[in-house]
């Protein structure tokens, strides 16, 4: 059965603000609504997931979701939450980014059926509109006083703001007007920093067309320790596997604090309240097992990257951090081996060079896993070295049997320092 969209977002902690009458309007009939995505990169990142999940819930409530990619607004730049003006992108780059974003959204939204999601590009309705047409048909409906009262504008006035960025709210407002008149979109959703731009759209719809429109915004996700959500030492956590590997993606969620994970499971998964309560109850008192984090990480990684990528991430996680047997290594898929070679320090050597190589050379001169052959001898004497998770001594020599499925050898110092030798 379709759900009450607003109620669903409320218990999940996904509503920051909404216009009066929004819930009643959505409960009266099946409606259409949209969220805009900024195509300044060829991949979305985890910071976009709140908005993606909002569209998912909108569709699950029986409504029709539109994902707007700003092919036109990407050429202008949204000042909301920005301290300086951004570089503008050319049409070819934007078109490439738009295509990539659509592919990622298809992992979440159903583009088939009566309420199938649709993707629209505002470049399609702005490309043939002249500047004179725009200021005559759009600009005259909103005063400069109204536009300057927006927080996104006021925060930038002291440092300076170009007319290009100042006009952004008019452009986004017209997006809402256009989708309202052509697609019957009655609600625009977005992050709380978009409230001013969204309300500009509802005002334009009222003044220009005399229609009714609504707004819903989600809170900006903040981590419990105050650091920015979606950022790691390596930068943003992307949905594109080439930018952020499925293993690193899985680790990002796995490493969440208990407080953050309790928040994430409601926002970023589709688990029902009863199931979430059970998981939280199981986690309490056994936090060291990280059951909550594992549920969150597995659910989101599978949704974004698929079952096979999740299995590889789990297998690699076990090898790097948990007790692993030779049997576990032999079960690794080619995909997991590829992931392992990317996540661990590695070297690729010809098979004939590996077979017959002494363990000291394998650790030192031939691979640089350890700094020197002298260090290799010291670690071997300390019983700290393993080959394929089995302890070895100084006289150990790599053989055909040392090659896991003929593809690699795993060298380890202690429990968590690993190095992979790939067979060429």
matplotlib code that plots the C-alpha trace (Angstrom):
import matplotlib.pyplot as plt

x = [0.0, 1.2, 2.4, 1.9, 5.0, 5.3, 4.7, 7.4, 9.9, 9.0, 9.7, 13.0, 14.1, 14.1, 12.1, 13.6, 10.8, 7.7, 5.1, 1.7, -0.8, 1.8, 0.8, -2.9, -2.2, -0.2, -2.8, -5.6, -4.3, -1.3, 1.0, 4.2, 7.2, 10.9, 14.4, 17.2, 20.7, 23.7, 25.7, 29.1, 30.7, 30.2, 29.2, 26.9, 28.4, 26.9, 25.9, 23.3, 21.8, 19.4, 17.7, 17.8, 16.2, 13.6, 12.6, 12.6, 10.1, 8.1, 7.7, 7.0, 4.1, 2.6, 3.7, 5.6, 9.2, 11.1, 14.9, 15.9, 19.5, 20.6, 22.2, 21.4, 21.8, 25.1, 26.3, 25.3, 26.2, 24.1, 25.3, 23.5, 26.0, 28.9, 31.5, 32.7, 31.6, 32.3, 33.9, 31.3, 31.3, 31.0, 28.1, 30.0, 31.2, 27.7, 26.1, 28.5, 27.9, 24.1, 24.3, 26.4, 24.0, 21.0, 22.7, 23.3, 19.7, 18.5, 20.0, 17.4, 14.4, 12.0, 11.8, 8.9, 5.2, 2.5, 4.5, 7.8, 10.5, 11.5, 14.7, 14.5, 17.2, 16.4, 18.7, 15.9, 13.6, 16.2, 18.3, 15.8, 14.8, 16.3, 17.5, 14.8, 12.1, 13.3, 13.4, 10.1, 8.2, 9.9, 11.9, 9.0, 7.1, 9.7, 11.1, 14.8, 13.8, 12.3, 15.4, 17.8, 16.0, 17.1, 19.8, 21.9, 22.1, 22.6, 25.5, 27.4, 26.7, 29.7, 32.2, 30.6, 28.2, 27.9, 24.6, 24.9, 24.7, 22.2, 19.8, 20.1, 17.0, 15.0, 16.3, 15.5, 12.2, 11.3, 12.3, 9.5, 7.1, 7.9, 7.5, 4.3, 2.7, 4.0, 4.3, 1.9, 4.7, 3.1, 6.0, 9.8, 12.0, 15.6, 18.2, 17.4, 19.9, 17.6, 14.6, 14.9, 15.2, 12.3, 10.0, 10.9, 9.5, 6.2, 5.9, 6.5, 3.9, 1.4, 2.1, 2.6, 0.1, -2.1, -1.4, -0.6, 2.7, 4.6, 8.0, 9.7, 13.3, 15.5, 18.0, 21.7, 23.3, 25.9, 28.1, 27.9, 31.5, 30.8, 32.8, 31.2, 29.2, 30.4, 34.0, 37.1, 40.8, 40.7, 37.9, 34.3, 32.8, 31.4, 28.8, 31.0, 33.1, 36.0, 36.2, 35.4, 35.8, 33.0, 35.4, 36.2, 32.5, 31.6, 34.3, 32.9, 29.6, 31.2, 33.4, 30.4, 29.9, 27.0, 25.1, 25.6, 24.8, 21.5, 20.7, 21.9, 19.9, 16.7, 17.7, 19.7, 18.0, 14.4, 14.2, 10.9, 10.7, 10.1, 13.2, 15.3, 14.2, 15.2, 18.7, 19.2, 18.2, 20.6, 23.4, 22.9, 25.2, 27.3, 28.5, 32.0, 30.4, 29.3, 26.1, 24.4, 27.2, 27.4, 23.7, 23.9, 27.1, 25.8, 22.4, 23.8, 26.7, 24.4, 22.0, 24.7, 27.1, 25.2, 25.4, 28.8, 30.5, 29.2, 30.4, 33.9, 33.9, 33.0, 35.6, 38.3, 37.3, 37.6, 41.0, 42.4, 40.8, 39.6, 40.9, 41.2, 42.0, 43.6, 40.1, 38.8, 41.5, 40.8, 37.2, 37.9, 36.3, 38.3, 36.4, 37.5, 41.1, 41.1, 39.7, 42.3, 45.1, 43.8, 43.3, 46.5, 50.1, 50.9, 53.4, 52.9, 55.7, 56.1, 55.2, 58.6, 60.2, 57.9, 58.3, 61.6, 61.9, 63.1, 60.8, 63.4, 63.6, 59.9, 59.5, 62.4, 64.4, 61.8, 58.7, 59.7, 56.9, 59.4, 62.2, 65.1, 66.1, 67.4, 64.0, 62.6, 64.9, 64.1, 60.3, 60.7, 62.7, 59.9, 57.4, 55.5, 55.4, 52.7, 52.3, 48.6, 47.8, 50.1, 53.2, 56.6, 60.3, 63.4, 63.9, 60.5, 60.6, 57.6, 56.4, 53.5, 51.4, 52.0, 50.0, 46.3, 44.4, 47.5, 46.8, 48.3, 50.3, 49.3, 52.1, 51.4, 53.2, 51.3, 47.5, 46.7, 49.7, 49.2, 50.8, 49.7, 51.9, 50.0, 51.0, 51.6]
y = [0.0, 3.5, 5.4, 8.9, 10.5, 13.2, 10.8, 8.5, 11.3, 12.6, 9.4, 9.0, 12.5, 13.7, 16.9, 20.2, 22.5, 22.4, 24.8, 24.7, 22.5, 20.3, 17.1, 17.6, 18.4, 15.2, 13.1, 14.3, 12.7, 11.2, 14.1, 14.9, 16.5, 17.0, 17.6, 19.3, 17.8, 19.9, 18.3, 19.8, 16.4, 13.1, 11.4, 12.0, 11.6, 10.4, 14.0, 13.6, 10.4, 12.3, 13.8, 10.6, 8.7, 11.5, 10.8, 7.1, 7.6, 10.0, 7.3, 4.5, 6.7, 6.4, 9.8, 10.6, 11.7, 14.0, 14.4, 17.6, 18.0, 21.5, 21.6, 25.3, 26.2, 24.3, 27.1, 29.7, 28.3, 28.2, 30.6, 28.7, 27.7, 28.9, 31.5, 32.3, 32.0, 28.6, 27.9, 27.5, 24.4, 24.1, 22.3, 19.2, 18.6, 19.2, 16.8, 14.1, 14.7, 14.6, 11.2, 9.8, 11.2, 9.5, 6.2, 6.4, 7.5, 4.4, 2.3, 3.9, 5.0, 2.9, 4.6, 2.3, 2.2, 4.7, 6.7, 5.9, 8.4, 10.9, 12.9, 16.4, 18.9, 22.6, 23.3, 22.0, 24.9, 27.6, 27.0, 28.9, 31.6, 35.0, 37.3, 39.8, 37.1, 36.0, 39.4, 40.3, 37.1, 36.0, 38.9, 41.3, 39.1, 39.3, 42.4, 43.0, 43.5, 40.0, 38.5, 40.3, 39.1, 35.5, 34.2, 32.8, 36.4, 38.3, 36.1, 37.0, 40.7, 41.7, 39.7, 40.4, 38.6, 38.6, 39.3, 35.8, 34.2, 36.8, 35.7, 32.0, 32.0, 33.4, 30.7, 27.9, 29.5, 29.3, 25.6, 25.0, 27.1, 25.2, 21.8, 23.0, 24.0, 21.2, 18.2, 19.3, 19.2, 20.7, 20.2, 20.8, 19.1, 19.7, 20.4, 23.0, 25.4, 25.4, 26.7, 30.3, 29.1, 26.7, 29.3, 31.7, 29.0, 28.7, 32.5, 32.7, 30.0, 32.0, 35.4, 34.3, 31.5, 31.8, 28.2, 26.5, 24.8, 23.5, 23.0, 20.3, 20.5, 17.9, 18.7, 18.9, 15.8, 16.5, 13.9, 13.6, 14.8, 17.9, 17.0, 17.2, 14.3, 12.6, 13.7, 11.5, 12.2, 11.3, 13.8, 13.2, 9.7, 9.2, 6.8, 6.1, 3.0, 4.5, 7.4, 5.6, 1.8, -0.3, -1.4, 2.1, 3.0, 0.1, 1.1, 4.7, 3.5, 0.7, 3.3, 5.5, 6.1, 4.5, 7.8, 8.5, 4.9, 5.1, 8.1, 6.7, 3.5, 5.6, 8.0, 5.9, 2.5, 1.4, -0.8, -0.4, 1.1, -2.3, -3.9, -0.8, -1.0, -4.7, -3.9, -1.1, -3.4, -6.1, -3.6, -2.1, -3.8, -5.4, -2.2, -3.8, -6.2, -3.1, -4.9, -1.6, -0.3, -3.6, -3.5, 0.1, -0.5, -3.7, -2.2, 1.0, -0.6, -3.2, -0.6, 1.6, -1.0, -4.3, -7.7, -8.8, -5.6, -6.0, -9.5, -8.4, -5.6, -8.1, -10.6, -7.9, -6.5, -9.9, -10.5, -7.1, -6.9, -10.3, -13.8, -15.4, -19.0, -20.3, -21.5, -18.0, -16.8, -19.6, -18.6, -15.0, -14.0, -12.3, -9.1, -9.4, -10.1, -7.0, -5.0, -6.5, -5.5, -1.9, -1.5, -3.1, -2.3, -4.6, -5.6, -7.6, -10.2, -12.9, -16.4, -17.7, -15.0, -15.7, -19.5, -20.4, -16.9, -17.0, -15.4, -12.8, -11.5, -11.7, -9.4, -7.0, -6.5, -8.0, -6.2, -3.5, -4.7, -4.2, -1.6, -4.1, -7.7, -7.0, -6.0, -9.1, -11.3, -9.5, -9.9, -13.6, -14.3, -12.6, -15.0, -12.0, -13.1, -15.1, -16.3, -16.7, -16.4, -19.2, -18.4, -19.0, -19.1, -17.8, -20.9, -20.6, -20.6, -19.6, -22.5, -23.3, -24.2, -20.7, -19.2, -18.8, -20.2, -19.4, -15.7, -14.1, -14.5, -12.7, -11.6, -10.4, -8.8, -9.2, -9.2, -6.2, -5.2, -7.0, -6.9, -8.7, -10.2, -10.5, -13.2, -11.7]
z = [0.0, -0.8, 2.3, 3.6, 2.2, 4.9, 7.8, 6.4, 6.2, 9.6, 11.6, 9.6, 10.7, 7.1, 7.3, 8.1, 6.9, 4.7, 3.5, 5.2, 3.4, 1.8, 3.5, 2.8, -0.9, -1.3, 0.5, -1.7, -4.9, -6.7, -7.4, -9.1, -7.5, -8.2, -6.8, -8.7, -9.0, -9.8, -12.6, -11.8, -11.6, -13.5, -10.3, -7.4, -3.9, -0.6, 0.1, -2.6, -1.0, 1.2, -1.8, -3.8, -0.9, -0.6, -4.3, -3.5, -0.7, -2.8, -5.5, -2.9, -1.7, -5.1, -6.4, -9.6, -9.1, -11.4, -11.2, -12.7, -13.7, -14.2, -17.6, -17.7, -14.1, -14.1, -16.4, -13.8, -10.4, -7.3, -4.5, -1.7, 0.9, -1.1, -0.1, -3.5, -7.1, -8.9, -12.2, -14.9, -17.1, -20.9, -22.6, -23.6, -20.0, -18.6, -21.1, -20.1, -16.4, -16.9, -18.6, -15.7, -13.1, -14.8, -14.8, -11.0, -10.3, -12.2, -9.3, -6.9, -8.9, -11.0, -14.4, -15.6, -14.8, -14.2, -11.7, -13.2, -12.5, -15.3, -15.7, -17.1, -18.0, -17.7, -20.6, -22.8, -21.9, -21.4, -24.6, -26.9, -24.4, -25.0, -22.2, -23.1, -22.9, -19.5, -17.9, -19.4, -18.6, -15.4, -13.9, -13.6, -11.2, -8.3, -6.8, -6.0, -2.4, -2.3, -3.9, -1.6, 1.5, 0.8, 3.1, 0.2, -1.1, 2.2, 3.2, 0.0, -0.2, 1.9, -0.2, -3.5, -5.8, -9.5, -11.3, -12.7, -9.3, -8.1, -10.9, -10.0, -7.8, -10.7, -12.9, -10.4, -9.7, -13.3, -13.3, -10.8, -12.8, -16.0, -14.3, -12.6, -15.9, -18.1, -15.7, -13.0, -10.4, -7.2, -4.8, -5.0, -2.5, -1.6, 1.2, 3.8, 2.1, -0.9, 1.0, -0.4, -4.0, -3.7, -2.1, -5.0, -7.3, -5.3, -5.3, -9.1, -9.7, -7.6, -9.1, -12.8, -13.1, -10.0, -9.1, -5.8, -5.1, -2.1, -0.6, 1.5, 2.7, 4.5, 7.2, 6.3, 7.7, 10.3, 12.0, 15.8, 16.2, 14.2, 11.1, 7.7, 6.5, 3.3, 3.6, 4.4, 4.4, 0.7, -0.1, -1.0, -1.0, -4.5, -5.9, -8.9, -8.3, -10.2, -7.9, -4.6, -4.7, -3.3, -0.5, 0.5, 0.2, 2.5, 5.0, 5.1, 6.5, 8.6, 10.4, 11.4, 15.1, 16.9, 17.1, 13.4, 12.3, 14.3, 12.2, 8.9, 9.1, 9.1, 6.4, 3.9, 4.0, 3.3, 6.4, 8.3, 11.8, 13.5, 11.8, 12.7, 16.3, 16.4, 15.0, 17.4, 20.3, 19.1, 18.8, 22.3, 24.8, 22.0, 20.3, 19.7, 17.2, 15.1, 14.1, 13.4, 11.2, 9.3, 8.5, 7.2, 5.2, 3.6, 2.7, 1.1, -0.7, -2.2, -3.4, -4.9, -6.3, -6.4, -4.8, -6.3, -5.3, -1.7, -1.5, -2.7, -0.1, 2.6, 1.5, 1.4, 4.7, 6.3, 4.9, 6.0, 9.4, 10.6, 11.0, 7.6, 6.5, 3.4, 2.4, 2.6, 0.2, -2.2, -2.4, -3.5, -6.8, -9.5, -8.6, -5.0, -6.0, -8.1, -5.2, -2.9, -5.2, -5.3, -1.6, -0.4, -1.4, -4.2, -6.9, -10.1, -10.9, -13.5, -12.3, -13.0, -10.8, -7.9, -7.8, -6.0, -4.4, -0.8, 1.8, 2.7, -0.9, -1.2, 1.8, 1.1, -2.1, -4.6, -3.3, -0.9, 1.4, 4.2, 4.1, 3.9, 4.0, 7.5, 8.6, 7.0, 9.0, 12.2, 11.6, 10.7, 13.8, 15.8, 14.2, 12.7, 9.1, 7.3, 3.7, 2.8, 6.6, 7.6, 9.7, 8.0, 9.0, 7.3, 5.2, 3.5, -0.3, -2.5, -4.7, -7.1, -4.0, -2.6, -5.5, -4.5, -7.5, -9.5, -9.2, -6.1, -2.9, 0.3, 2.6, 6.1, 9.0, 12.2, 12.0, 9.9, 7.7, 4.4, 0.9, -2.2, -4.9, -8.2, -10.7, -14.1]

ax = plt.figure().add_subplot(projection="3d")
ax.plot(x, y, z, "-o")
ax.set_aspect("equal")
plt.show()
